[in-house]
Amino acid sequence: MNNTNHERLSADRQLLVGLNKRLQVVRDRATGVAKRYQSGVIFTGRGGTGKSWTVEETLEQLGVPQVLHNSHLTPRGLFDAP
């Protein structure tokens, strides 16, 4: 493996480590709400980054029933959500 490929792999690994750390925060917060340690949490960020998927997977692993509301809620929609 040449040096350029090695550097690219190293940079990719660093990005994956950073992504996993951020997704772990999402998992921890979702678990906190599911176990009623926290009353709620709002995740914001660009679409397609894994926020909803990570929460759904976490709740499924915990065996917590879930209802997914459209991932884009207005403030009123969030207030009216059960």
N, C-alpha and C positions, 0 to 999 in steps of 0.2 A: 504494500500500500504506500503510495507516495505521500509526501508531506501535506499537499493540498487536500487530499481526501481525508487524511487523519485529522486535519484542522476542521474540516467540514463536519466530520462525525463528532468531534469534541464539541463544536458549537451546537449541533443538533441535540446532543445529550444534555447540554446545559439548558437549552430551551425546554426540553421535555421535563427536566427536573423542576424548572420554574413553573411550568403548566401544572404539573402534579401537585405542587405546593398550593397553588391557587385553587385547584379543584378540591383539595383536601379541606380548605377553608369552607367551601360550599358544602361539602359532606358534613363537616363538623356543625355548621350552623343549622343545616336541615335536621340533623340528629338532635340538636338541642331543642328545636321547636317540636319535633315528633315526640320527644320525651318530656316535653313541657318544662324544660329548664329555661326556655325563652318563650316569650309570647308571640313572636313572629320575626320575620326577616324579609327584606326586599333585596333581590339581586338585580343589578343593573349592568348593562354592557351590551356590546354589539351582538346581534343575532348570530346564531350558529357557532357560538363559542363553547357550548356544552353546559350552560347553566341549568336549563330545564331537564336535560337528559341526566345530569349528575344528581339532581334532586330526586327525580323519579327512580333512578337506580338505587339510591340510598334508601328511600322509603320502602322500595320493594324488598331490599335486603333485610330491613328491620321488620317487615311484615305489617307495615302501617298502611291502612286503606288510604287511597288518595283520589282526588278529583282534580284534573288539570283544567284550569281556566285558561282561556287564550293567553298566551305568554305576554301579550301586550294589553295591559289593562289601563284604563283611565283612572284617575284618582277616585271618581265615583264608582267605577266598576270594582275597584279594590275594596272600597267601603261596603259595597253591597254583597261581596263574595262571602259565602258562609264560612 
